[in-house]
Amino acid sequence: MNEDARSDVTVSDWNPTELEAFMAFEWPPHDTPLGIRWDAREVLLVAKAGDEALGAARGVLVGGVGELKQLLVKKAQARAGVGSSLMTEFERRCRTAGCHKLRLETADYQARPFYERHGFVCAATLENDRFGRALFVMEKMLRRAG
């Protein structure tokens, strides 16, 4: 069913705190009958040598899926195992949290072979996506920790 926009409604920017409060209050009436809770947990990792940051990873865990949003290694440290260390720790955190799947997106100019070496498979290809490039949605099924 296609709903027409209400004529008395305006749309504008909102600050993150008020948005989060609104979402936290309004999601449960939709999800409770389904037995779903959207408790997202952010994971922020850094790989260091001494005090020097060599790489970082950012992801979110929700609904049994760990979604890697970003993994970046200093260009001078590429192919030195830093990315693998970050990926391994992100996966360990996901397993510990009870995730059954990992997911990420990578572009055609990025690190698809790296993720494939870590057990990910391409679940979908989005042609002409961000910046007009192909984007690969990749997944890895996990056994639960324990």
Secondary structure, DSSP 8 states (H G I E B T S, - for coil): ------TT-------HHHHHHHHHHHHHHHHGGGT-----EEEEEEEEETTEEEEEEEEEEETTEEEEEEEEE-GGGTTTTHHHHHHHHHHHHHHHTT-SEEEEEEETTS-HHHHHHTT-EEEEEETT-GGG--EEEEEEE-----
